Amino acid sequence: MSRLLIGGILIAVVIGVLVWLNVSDNDDQDDGGTASPTSPTAPPAPTGPGVNVIDVDAGTSLYLTPGSEPAWSPDGSQLAFTDEEGGETGVYVIDAAGGSGTFITLGTEAVWSPDGSQLALISEEGGETGVYVIDSTGGTGTFLTPGLGPAWSPDGSQVAFTVDADGDTGVYVVDAGGGTGTFLSPGSGPAWSPDGSQLAFTVDEGGETGVYLIDASGGSGTFVILGSGPVWSPDGSQLAFIQE
């Protein structure tokens, strides 16, 4: 056999091996090597009845605990929530990463103080139904005033609330350390402006429901628009509200 023929055979064999190796590599990648960019992400973790959290970017969720009315702490590390156990409704706090809830006190509608050190809530544990303030770690609550729907001022010095007296509702503020509530206006559902200078609230008058503003120091309410449930934008320039 001539050297030329032998050389040709060797070249053909080498080319065949290279082609085979290339095909094998492609098969391996198709069968599961690196996931393609269009592969679906992992499904969210199971949720359950009660309080859950979800990472909106990753799409992963975490079931925390039975309960309702979750409220984030200002630093995002904990949630306060309401749960009923043994026929009694109480406020609890749980780490946002999971774990066991810590009982704080009997009550509902818990909202965090701006510094996260206290909770304002509705309770009757002290024998009087109304707004109480309690350390977020627990202890004995301090009765502030009869009322509903507590809302902390941005600096934490005051709490706004609603008083419902036989269907006649009014917006009040009280010092967070206690004292006598100050009447501001007929209405309900007070919401502090981000700078603490005003409150938005809802007034139902003459069959029409409207959104009003009032200075936190008092004065006359100013009609804004027909609607209810005002919520301030973070910069205080806008209000979101409900209109039917």
C-alpha positions, -999 to 999 in steps of 0.1 A, spaced: 0 0 0 15 34 -10 23 60 15 -2 84 -2 -30 59 3 -21 53 40 -20 91 46 -54 96 31 -69 69 53 -54 84 84 -68 119 75 -103 104 69 -102 86 103 -91 118 121 -119 139 105 -144 112 114 -134 112 150 -136 150 152 -171 150 137 -182 123 162 -169 143 191 -186 175 180 -220 157 177 -216 141 211 -209 175 227 -241 189 212 -261 160 224 -248 164 259 -258 201 260 -293 194 247 -298 166 272 -293 188 302 -260 206 305 -266 243 309 -303 255 312 -314 276 283 -324 312 290 -361 304 284 -362 276 310 -389 282 336 -379 294 370 -385 272 400 -421 273 411 -430 293 442 -428 275 476 -461 263 489 -483 289 506 -509 283 532 -539 299 548 -527 328 568 -498 352 565 -474 346 536 -445 366 521 -432 365 485 -400 378 468 -415 396 438 -383 394 419 -374 358 425 -410 346 427 -403 325 458 -429 326 486 -428 317 523 -457 306 545 -452 322 579 -482 316 602 -520 314 605 -534 349 610 -545 381 593 -538 419 592 -501 416 586 -481 448 591 -444 452 583 -420 467 609 -403 498 596 -370 480 591 -387 451 573 -374 424 597 -407 415 614 -444 415 609 -472 421 633 -504 402 627 -537 392 643 -547 356 651 -575 339 670 -567 311 693 -589 296 720 -617 320 712 -595 351 719 -580 374 693 -545 386 698 -516 405 682 -484 386 675 -450 394 660 -430 371 638 -396 373 620 -401 379 583 -377 351 576 -399 326 595 -401 310 629 -427 311 657 -450 340 664 -446 358 697 -478 368 715 -479 405 723 -514 412 737 -550 407 731 -562 430 703 -564 438 666 -554 464 640 -518 467 651 -497 494 635 -460 500 641 -445 532 655 -421 549 630 -391 537 650 -404 502 654 -403 502 692 -440 502 698 -473 491 685 -506 509 686 -536 486 685 -573 482 694 -578 462 726 -600 458 756 -575 439 777 -573 467 803 -610 468 808 -616 497 784 -620 492 747 -599 516 726 -565 525 714 -535 511 734 -498 514 729 -474 486 738 -438 478 733 -433 457 702 -416 430 724 -446 427 746 -454 438 782 -482 458 796 -501 481 772 -510 517 780 -546 528 773 -546 560 753 -582 567 744 -615 552 732 -614 549 694 -606 529 663 -581 528 634 -550 542 651 -524 559 628 -490 571 640 -477 605 631 -445 603 610 -424 615 640 -441 591 664 -453 618 688 -490 614 682 -516 589 672 -547 598 651 -578 577 655 -616 576 648 -643 578 674 -677 563 665 -704 576 688 -737 560 677 -729 564 641 -714 599 644 -677 596 636 -649 620 644 -612 623 638 -590 629 668 -553 630 677 -537 622 710 -501 623 723 -485 589 720 -475 591 757 -511 596 768 -534 625 775 -567 639 763 -576 634 727 -581 665 706 -611 666 682 -602 678 647 -632 672 625 -662 649 618 -650 620 597 -631 587 599 -600 569 587 -573 596 593 -541 593 573 -510 614 581 -492 633 553 -456 622 550 -444 655 566 -469 652 595 -485 686 587 -519 674 575 -544 646 578 -565 632 550 -598 616 560 -633 606 549 -665 624 557 -700 610 550 -724 639 549 -758 643 533 -755 609 515 -722 619 498 -688 606 509 -659 629 504 -621 632 510 -610 661 531 -578 676 544 -571 693 577 -540 707 594 -527 685 621 -529 714 645 -566 719 638 -588 743 618 -614 738 591 -614 708 569 -610 713 532 -630 693 507 -608 676 481 -630 653 460 -659 628 463 -645 595 475 -631 576 505 -601 559 520 -574 584 511 -537 572 511 -508 596 506 -481 593 480 -446 591 496 -437 626 486 -471 640 498 -480 655 465 -509 631 457 -537 611 473 -550 577 462 -587 572 470 -617 550 463 -646 563 442 -678 545 435 
